[in-house]
Amino acid sequence: MKPWGDLCSKYGINTVLSPFISRERLDNKHVHVKGSKIVRETGFEYERCGLGREEILECLEEACEAGLFMRIWEGEGGKKDG
């Protein structure tokens, strides 16, 4: 994908990651992004400094609604069903 390659070249990013990478290439590999260069080079600003309990529950709720996970808790307390 040309735009991805252009961005990597422009900002001096040397990576095997691409939108078309196969899952097998990522198995047993630690993949992370160091955000300092993104902030410094692009002016990007984070809206949050991290994930808290509420944000994680929100993500899980969205995943359940999308059918990616089965709901096994009720409400905020995290109690399991039946």
N, CA, C and O atoms as a printed pandas DataFrame, in Angstrom:
     atom_number atom_name residue_name chain_id  residue_number  x_coord  y_coord  z_coord
0              1         N          MET        A               1    0.842   -1.159    0.000
1              2        CA          MET        A               1    0.000    0.000    0.000
2              3         C          MET        A               1    0.898    1.237    0.000
3              4         O          MET        A               1    1.643    1.474    0.951
4              5         N          LYS        A               2    0.822    1.996   -1.044
5              6        CA          LYS        A               2    1.727    3.121   -1.249
6              7         C          LYS        A               2    1.682    4.175   -0.140
7              8         O          LYS        A               2    2.746    4.599    0.311
8              9         N          PRO        A               3    0.507    4.622    0.327
9             10        CA          PRO        A               3    0.519    5.637    1.385
10            11         C          PRO        A               3    1.275    5.190    2.637
11            12         O          PRO        A               3    1.966    5.992    3.266
12            13         N          TRP        A               4    1.145    3.917    2.998
13            14        CA          TRP        A               4    1.867    3.384    4.166
14            15         C          TRP        A               4    3.372    3.476    3.933
15            16         O          TRP        A               4    4.109    3.947    4.800
16            17         N          GLY        A               5    3.818    3.038    2.794
17            18        CA          GLY        A               5    5.240    3.094    2.464
18            19         C          GLY        A               5    5.766    4.523    2.424
19            20         O          GLY        A               5    6.879    4.793    2.875
20            21         N          ASP        A               6    4.970    5.430    1.887
21            22        CA          ASP        A               6    5.372    6.838    1.831
22            23         C          ASP        A               6    5.551    7.427    3.227
23            24         O          ASP        A               6    6.518    8.143    3.485
24            25         N          LEU        A               7    4.612    7.121    4.127
25            26        CA          LEU        A               7    4.719    7.621    5.497
26            27         C          LEU        A               7    5.948    7.050    6.206
27            28         O          LEU        A               7    6.664    7.771    6.900
28            29         N          CYS        A               8    6.184    5.759    6.027
29            30        CA          CYS        A               8    7.352    5.142    6.652
30            31         C          CYS        A               8    8.635    5.775    6.135
31            32         O          CYS        A               8    9.547    6.044    6.916
32            33         N          SER        A               9    8.719    6.016    4.844
33            34        CA          SER        A               9    9.899    6.647    4.266
34            35         C          SER        A               9   10.067    8.079    4.762
35            36         O          SER        A               9   11.166    8.483    5.143
36            37         N          LYS        A              10    8.992    8.836    4.758
37            38        CA          LYS        A              10    9.043   10.239    5.155
38            39         C          LYS        A              10    9.557   10.411    6.580
39            40         O          LYS        A              10   10.330   11.329    6.856
40            41         N          TYR        A              11    9.128    9.526    7.492
41            42        CA          TYR        A              11    9.489    9.674    8.895
42            43         C          TYR        A              11   10.590    8.719    9.342
43            44         O          TYR        A              11   10.839    8.583   10.539
44            45         N          GLY        A              12   11.249    8.059    8.398
45            46        CA          GLY        A              12   12.375    7.193    8.735
46            47         C          GLY        A              12   11.994    5.987    9.569
47            48         O          GLY        A              12   12.749    5.572   10.449
48            49         N          ILE        A              13   10.828    5.424    9.297
49            50        CA          ILE        A              13   10.360    4.259   10.044
50            51         C          ILE        A              13   10.753    2.998    9.289
51            52         O          ILE        A              13   10.345    2.788    8.146
52            53         N          ASN        A              14   11.549    2.166    9.943
53            54        CA          ASN        A              14   11.968    0.890    9.361
54            55         C          ASN        A              14   11.171   -0.208   10.046
55            56         O          ASN        A              14   11.428   -0.527   11.206
56            57         N          THR        A              15   10.209   -0.788    9.343
57            58        CA          THR        A              15    9.312   -1.758    9.959
58            59         C          THR        A              15    8.892   -2.837    8.974
59            60         O          THR        A              15    8.835   -2.617    7.764
60            61         N          VAL        A              16    8.599   -4.011    9.527
61            62        CA          VAL        A              16    8.028   -5.074    8.701
62            63         C          VAL        A              16    6.508   -4.991    8.713
63            64         O          VAL        A              16    5.838   -5.712    7.974
64            65         N          LEU        A              17    5.969   -4.121    9.545
65            66        CA          LEU        A              17    4.517   -3.995    9.633
66            67         C          LEU        A              17    3.956   -3.342    8.381
67            68         O          LEU        A              17    4.531   -2.404    7.828
68            69         N          SER        A              18    2.840   -3.856    7.960
69            70        CA          SER        A              18    2.118   -3.278    6.838
70            71         C          SER        A              18    0.650   -3.670    6.986
71            72         O          SER        A              18    0.331   -4.581    7.750
72            73         N          PRO        A              19   -0.234   -3.006    6.279
73            74        CA          PRO        A              19   -1.645   -3.381    6.352
74            75         C          PRO        A              19   -1.914   -4.793    5.827
75            76         O          PRO        A              19   -2.991   -5.341    6.062
76            77         N          PHE        A              20   -0.958   -5.383    5.127
77            78        CA          PHE        A              20   -1.165   -6.696    4.517
78            79         C          PHE        A              20   -0.343   -7.793    5.166
79            80         O          PHE        A              20   -0.245   -8.886    4.607
80            81         N          ILE        A              21    0.254   -7.543    6.329
81            82        CA          ILE        A              21    1.119   -8.529    6.966
82            83         C          ILE        A              21    0.302   -9.757    7.380
83            84         O          ILE        A              21   -0.846   -9.637    7.807
84            85         N          SER        A              22    0.900  -10.914    7.251
85            86        CA          SER        A              22    0.200  -12.139    7.636
86            87         C          SER        A              22    0.338  -12.361    9.134
87            88         O          SER        A              22    1.320  -11.939    9.745
88            89         N          ARG        A              23   -0.635  -13.016    9.710
89            90        CA          ARG        A              23   -0.636  -13.283   11.146
90            91         C          ARG        A              23    0.590  -14.106   11.557
91            92         O          ARG        A              23    1.138  -13.900   12.640
92            93         N          GLU        A              24    1.013  -15.020   10.714
93            94        CA          GLU        A              24    2.159  -15.873   11.028
94            95         C          GLU        A              24    3.435  -15.073   11.258
95            96         O          GLU        A              24    4.281  -15.473   12.058
96            97         N          ARG        A              25    3.580  -13.947   10.565
97            98        CA          ARG        A              25    4.779  -13.116   10.751
98            99         C          ARG        A              25    4.800  -12.440   12.106
99           100         O          ARG        A              25    5.858  -12.022   12.577
100          101         N          LEU        A              26    3.636  -12.329   12.740
101          102        CA          LEU        A              26    3.557  -11.670   14.036
102          103         C          LEU        A              26    3.532  -12.633   15.218
103          104         O          LEU        A              26    3.693  -12.214   16.365
104          105         N          ASP        A              27    3.328  -13.925   14.943
105          106        CA          ASP        A              27    3.290  -14.900   16.032
106          107         C          ASP        A              27    4.579  -14.866   16.838
107          108         O          ASP        A              27    5.675  -14.848   16.276
108          109         N          ASN        A              28    4.440  -14.859   18.161
109          110        CA          ASN        A              28    5.566  -14.864   19.098
110          111         C          ASN        A              28    6.496  -13.669   18.938
111          112         O          ASN        A              28    7.682  -13.767   19.254
112          113         N          LYS        A              29    5.984  -12.553   18.458
113          114        CA          LYS        A              29    6.766  -11.330   18.312
114          115         C          LYS        A              29    6.151  -10.247   19.199
115          116         O          LYS        A              29    4.928  -10.136   19.285
116          117         N          HIS        A              30    6.975   -9.472   19.840
117          118        CA          HIS        A              30    6.492   -8.338   20.615
118          119         C          HIS        A              30    6.375   -7.149   19.667
119          120         O          HIS        A              30    7.364   -6.726   19.069
120          121         N          VAL        A              31    5.176   -6.618   19.533
121          122        CA          VAL        A              31    4.936   -5.499   18.635
122          123         C          VAL        A              31    4.392   -4.342   19.473
123          124         O          VAL        A              31    3.379   -4.481   20.159
124          125         N          HIS        A              32    5.069   -3.218   19.409
125          126        CA          HIS        A              32    4.607   -2.040   20.127
126          127         C          HIS        A              32    5.000   -0.791   19.361
127          128         O          HIS        A              32    5.836   -0.829   18.458
128          129         N          VAL        A              33    4.388    0.300   19.735
129          130        CA          VAL        A              33    4.680    1.591   19.104
130          131         C          VAL        A              33    5.188    2.530   20.179
131          132         O          VAL        A              33    4.561    2.684   21.227
132          133         N          LYS        A              34    6.318    3.152   19.922
133          134        CA          LYS        A              34    6.825    4.184   20.819
134          135         C          LYS        A              34    6.246    5.504   20.325
135          136         O          LYS        A              34    6.642    6.018   19.279
136          137         N          GLY        A              35    5.311    6.040   21.085
137          138        CA          GLY        A              35    4.551    7.194   20.631
138          139         C          GLY        A              35    5.288    8.515   20.603
139          140         O          GLY        A              35    4.780    9.480   20.032
140          141         N          SER        A              36    6.478    8.596   21.204
141          142        CA          SER        A              36    7.165    9.886   21.279
142          143         C          SER        A              36    7.498   10.447   19.897
143          144         O          SER        A              36    7.383   11.653   19.681
144          145         N          LYS        A              37    7.904    9.601   18.970
145          146        CA          LYS        A              37    8.226   10.091   17.631
146          147         C          LYS        A              37    6.962   10.538   16.890
147          148         O          LYS        A              37    6.987   11.515   16.142
148          149         N          ILE        A              38    5.873    9.825   17.103
149          150        CA          ILE        A              38    4.607   10.215   16.478
150          151         C          ILE        A              38    4.216   11.611   16.946
151          152         O          ILE        A              38    3.839   12.459   16.138
152          153         N          VAL        A              39    4.307   11.848   18.249
153          154        CA          VAL        A              39    3.956   13.158   18.808
154          155         C          VAL        A              39    4.904   14.235   18.295
155          156         O          VAL        A              39    4.465   15.299   17.860
156          157         N          ARG        A              40    6.190   13.962   18.348
157          158        CA          ARG        A              40    7.206   14.951   17.961
158          159         C          ARG        A              40    7.128   15.306   16.478
159          160         O          ARG        A              40    7.200   16.482   16.121
160          161         N          GLU        A              41    6.982   14.315   15.624
161          162        CA          GLU        A              41    7.045   14.541   14.179
162          163         C          GLU        A              41    5.736   15.005   13.553
163          164         O          GLU        A              41    5.746   15.713   12.547
164          165         N          THR        A              42    4.613   14.613   14.138
165          166        CA          THR        A              42    3.334   14.922   13.493
166          167         C          THR        A              42    2.486   15.919   14.260
167          168         O          THR        A              42    1.522   16.457   13.716
168          169         N          GLY        A              43    2.830   16.173   15.518
169          170        CA          GLY        A              43    2.011   17.069   16.324
170          171         C          GLY        A              43    0.781   16.400   16.903
171          172         O          GLY        A              43   -0.074   17.071   17.481
172          173         N          PHE        A              44    0.680   15.085   16.756
173          174        CA          PHE        A              44   -0.441   14.334   17.314
174          175         C          PHE        A              44   -0.496   14.526   18.816
175          176         O          PHE        A              44    0.544   14.578   19.472
176          177         N          GLU        A              45   -1.695   14.633   19.371
177          178        CA          GLU        A              45   -1.875   14.748   20.815
178          179         C          GLU        A              45   -2.817   13.654   21.289
179          180         O          GLU        A              45   -3.892   13.456   20.723
180          181         N          TYR        A              46   -2.399   12.941   22.343
181          182        CA          TYR        A              46   -3.240   11.898   22.924
182          183         C          TYR        A              46   -4.374   12.530   23.718
183          184         O          TYR        A              46   -4.180   13.545   24.388
184          185         N          GLU        A              47   -5.557   11.931   23.644
185          186        CA          GLU        A              47   -6.692   12.412   24.418
186          187         C          GLU        A              47   -6.672   11.834   25.830
187          188         O          GLU        A              47   -7.216   12.438   26.754
188          189         N          ARG        A              48   -6.050   10.671   26.002
189          190        CA          ARG        A              48   -5.992   10.001   27.296
190          191         C          ARG        A              48   -4.562    9.572   27.564
191          192         O          ARG        A              48   -3.801    9.292   26.637
192          193         N          CYS        A              49   -4.203    9.521   28.842
193          194        CA          CYS        A              49   -2.839    9.096   29.179
194          195         C          CYS        A              49   -2.741    7.586   29.356
195          196         O          CYS        A              49   -1.638    7.057   29.494
196          197         N          GLY        A              50   -3.857    6.888   29.357
197          198        CA          GLY        A              50   -3.830    5.435   29.506
198          199         C          GLY        A              50   -5.238    4.882   29.549
199          200         O          GLY        A              50   -6.217    5.616   29.418
200          201         N          LEU        A              51   -5.324    3.580   29.735
201          202        CA          LEU        A              51   -6.615    2.912   29.821
202          203         C          LEU        A              51   -6.928    2.599   31.269
203          204         O          LEU        A              51   -6.104    2.039   31.991
204          205         N          GLY        A              52   -8.124    2.966   31.684
205          206        CA          GLY        A              52   -8.607    2.624   33.009
206          207         C          GLY        A              52   -9.674    1.561   32.911
207          208         O          GLY        A              52   -9.983    1.071   31.825
208          209         N          ARG        A              53  -10.230    1.213   34.039
209          210        CA          ARG        A              53  -11.260    0.174   34.099
210          211         C          ARG        A              53  -12.449    0.518   33.196
211          212         O          ARG        A              53  -12.942   -0.341   32.465
212          213         N          GLU        A              54  -12.904    1.763   33.246
213          214        CA          GLU        A              54  -14.065    2.173   32.453
214          215         C          GLU        A              54  -13.814    2.023   30.950
215          216         O          GLU        A              54  -14.688    1.554   30.220
216          217         N          GLU        A              55  -12.631    2.416   30.489
217          218        CA          GLU        A              55  -12.315    2.308   29.062
218          219         C          GLU        A              55  -12.237    0.847   28.624
219          220         O          GLU        A              55  -12.673    0.499   27.527
220          221         N          ILE        A              56  -11.688    0.005   29.474
221          222        CA          ILE        A              56  -11.593   -1.419   29.145
222          223         C          ILE        A              56  -12.979   -2.036   29.081
223          224         O          ILE        A              56  -13.276   -2.801   28.162
224          225         N          LEU        A              57  -13.833   -1.712   30.050
225          226        CA          LEU        A              57  -15.209   -2.225   30.027
226          227         C          LEU        A              57  -15.956   -1.749   28.790
227          228         O          LEU        A              57  -16.732   -2.504   28.205
228          229         N          GLU        A              58  -15.731   -0.512   28.391
229          230        CA          GLU        A              58  -16.369    0.021   27.181
230          231         C          GLU        A              58  -15.934   -0.765   25.947
231          232         O          GLU        A              58  -16.759   -1.113   25.101
232          233         N          CYS        A              59  -14.636   -1.042   25.850
233          234        CA          CYS        A              59  -14.129   -1.835   24.714
234          235         C          CYS        A              59  -14.719   -3.238   24.710
235          236         O          CYS        A              59  -15.098   -3.751   23.657
236          237         N          LEU        A              60  -14.797   -3.860   25.885
237          238        CA          LEU        A              60  -15.378   -5.203   25.980
238          239         C          LEU        A              60  -16.853   -5.199   25.605
239          240         O          LEU        A              60  -17.332   -6.108   24.926
240          241         N          GLU        A              61  -17.570   -4.174   26.049
241          242        CA          GLU        A              61  -18.985   -4.054   25.711
242          243         C          GLU        A              61  -19.173   -3.938   24.196
243          244         O          GLU        A              61  -20.051   -4.588   23.629
244          245         N          GLU        A              62  -18.362   -3.122   23.548
245          246        CA          GLU        A              62  -18.443   -2.979   22.094
246          247         C          GLU        A              62  -18.117   -4.297   21.390
247          248         O          GLU        A              62  -18.754   -4.647   20.396
248          249         N          ALA        A              63  -17.127   -5.025   21.907
249          250        CA          ALA        A              63  -16.767   -6.312   21.309
250          251         C          ALA        A              63  -17.900   -7.321   21.464
251          252         O          ALA        A              63  -18.155   -8.108   20.553
252          253         N          CYS        A              64  -18.581   -7.305   22.605
253          254        CA          CYS        A              64  -19.725   -8.204   22.813
254          255         C          CYS        A              64  -20.863   -7.854   21.857
255          256         O          CYS        A              64  -21.481   -8.739   21.265
256          257         N          GLU        A              65  -21.132   -6.567   21.711
257          258        CA          GLU        A              65  -22.190   -6.133   20.799
258          259         C          GLU        A              65  -21.881   -6.520   19.360
259          260         O          GLU        A              65  -22.793   -6.781   18.575
260          261         N          ALA        A              66  -20.595   -6.556   19.010
261          262        CA          ALA        A              66  -20.187   -6.938   17.658
262          263         C          ALA        A              66  -20.132   -8.457   17.488
263          264         O          ALA        A              66  -19.865   -8.946   16.391
264          265         N          GLY        A              67  -20.383   -9.209   18.570
265          266        CA          GLY        A              67  -20.366  -10.672   18.500
266          267         C          GLY        A              67  -18.971  -11.272   18.572
267          268         O          GLY        A              67  -18.792  -12.446   18.249
268          269         N          LEU        A              68  -17.966  -10.481   18.995
269          270        CA          LEU        A              68  -16.599  -10.996   19.082
270          271         C          LEU        A              68  -16.347  -11.746   20.376
271          272         O          LEU        A              68  -15.500  -12.638   20.424
272          273         N          PHE        A              69  -17.079  -11.390   21.432
273          274        CA          PHE        A              69  -16.959  -12.041   22.731
274          275         C          PHE        A              69  -18.343  -12.379   23.243
275          276         O          PHE        A              69  -19.329  -11.733   22.886
276          277         N          MET        A              70  -18.405  -13.410   24.093
277          278        CA          MET        A              70  -19.650  -13.753   24.751
278          279         C          MET        A              70  -19.702  -13.002   26.083
279          280         O          MET        A              70  -18.718  -12.982   26.822
280          281         N          ARG        A              71  -20.806  -12.408   26.380
281          282        CA          ARG        A              71  -20.952  -11.648   27.621
282          283         C          ARG        A              71  -21.042  -12.625   28.796
283          284         O          ARG        A              71  -21.899  -13.508   28.817
284          285         N          ILE        A              72  -20.139  -12.455   29.782
285          286        CA          ILE        A              72  -20.146  -13.333   30.956
286          287         C          ILE        A              72  -20.249  -12.530   32.246
287          288         O          ILE        A              72  -20.055  -13.078   33.331
288          289         N          TRP        A              73  -20.553  -11.232   32.141
289          290        CA          TRP        A              73  -20.657  -10.393   33.324
290          291         C          TRP        A              73  -21.917   -9.551   33.247
291          292         O          TRP        A              73  -22.541   -9.414   32.195
292          293         N          GLU        A              74  -22.267   -8.997   34.384
293          294        CA          GLU        A              74  -23.415   -8.100   34.454
294          295         C          GLU        A              74  -22.956   -6.746   34.961
295          296         O          GLU        A              74  -22.245   -6.677   35.963
296          297         N          GLY        A              75  -23.334   -5.696   34.314
297          298        CA          GLY        A              75  -23.117   -4.336   34.782
298          299         C          GLY        A              75  -21.697   -3.997   35.177
299          300         O          GLY        A              75  -20.738   -4.582   34.674
300          301         N          GLU        A              76  -21.575   -3.035   36.092
301          302        CA          GLU        A              76  -20.288   -2.501   36.502
302          303         C          GLU        A              76  -19.554   -3.415   37.462
303          304         O          GLU        A              76  -18.327   -3.367   37.537
304          305         N          GLY        A              77  -20.281   -4.254   38.203
305          306        CA          GLY        A              77  -19.661   -5.061   39.254
306          307         C          GLY        A              77  -18.851   -6.232   38.760
307          308         O          GLY        A              77  -18.066   -6.796   39.522
308          309         N          GLY        A              78  -19.014   -6.615   37.523
309          310        CA          GLY        A              78  -18.268   -7.732   36.982
310          311         C          GLY        A              78  -18.740   -9.088   37.455
311          312         O          GLY        A              78  -17.989  -10.059   37.366
312          313         N          LYS        A              79  -19.977   -9.189   37.962
313          314        CA          LYS        A              79  -20.507  -10.471   38.430
314          315         C          LYS        A              79  -20.809  -11.367   37.240
315          316         O          LYS        A              79  -21.344  -10.918   36.226
316          317         N          LYS        A              80  -20.460  -12.637   37.378
317          318        CA          LYS        A              80  -20.761  -13.596   36.315
318          319         C          LYS        A              80  -22.238  -13.975   36.352
319          320         O          LYS        A              80  -22.866  -14.009   37.410
320          321         N          ASP        A              81  -22.775  -14.261   35.159
321          322        CA          ASP        A              81  -24.155  -14.746   35.074
322          323         C          ASP        A              81  -24.239  -16.146   35.647
323          324         O          ASP        A              81  -23.309  -16.944   35.527
324          325         N          GLY        A              82  -25.389  -16.434   36.282
325          326        CA          GLY        A              82  -25.785  -17.738   36.762
326          327         C          GLY        A              82  -24.729  -18.638   37.123
327          328         O          GLY        A              82  -24.994  -19.766   37.540
